[in-house]
Amino acid sequence: MKKALIFILFILCLIVLLPSPVAARAGGSSGGSGGSGGSGGSSPTSGYVGGRSRDYYYDDAGYRHYYKSLMRRLFDSIVTLLFVFVSLGIMIWRKVRDWLTGRRKRALADTMPLDAETAARFENAFYQIETAWPSNDLSNVADLMTPHFQHQQQRILNRYQRHHKHNQLESIAIVSTELLLPEKPNRQDILVTAQMRDYFTDERQTATVNDQRREAAYIERFSEI
């Protein structure tokens, strides 16, 4: 119902934004010439004045219709395109948000406790990778990740390094680990819930500024797969 309402509002807004002719009655009365003894109606015209086309014309009923200037038509087109792009952006963002929320809910619903051996292996790898993260270099923990995953994460850290930033992770503690179902061949997806203090320091800033950033950051809980 909500999606249908959004779609209907979207269509109505498009209709409202469509260019519409502006009409004005020519003369002061329906007679066309303004006087009580005037002639009947005014014939359509769109002649020239001073070698230049007039910006209006009359229809058979005597109404004056104005032509829209090029700038006005361009403005209307830009407004309409902006509305379309913004509306599509909002719809896409909502779709992505709903998908992520659904994935999170499915993950929470389809899990089972991790056995002690797997939990210990995972926690060891998790702590090592998170500890190495602030250095912007994952080469020392490369054996804990697939090459593809290491490449993805190192690209993020390289971007931080170019901007002289370090993502500091402190007070890291795992709260729980669960195995996602159904299990996949040769692979285990684990839902980890943990907590940490997460903030950025900048090499170009003073120690006082970076300390203020640390004090402003709180230890927060999060979940990820």
Secondary structure, 3 states (H helix, E strand, C coil): CHHHHHHHHHHHHHHHHCCCCEEEECCCCCCCCCCCCCCCCCCCECCEECCEECCEEECCCCEEEECCCHHHHHHHHHHHHHHHHHHHHHHHHHHHHHHHHHHHHHHHHCEEECCHHHHHHHHHHHHHHHHHHHHCCCHHHHHHCCHHHHHHHHHHHHHHHHCCEEEEEEEEEEEEEEEECCCECCECCEEEEEEEEEEEEECCCCHHHHHHHHHHCCEEEEEEC
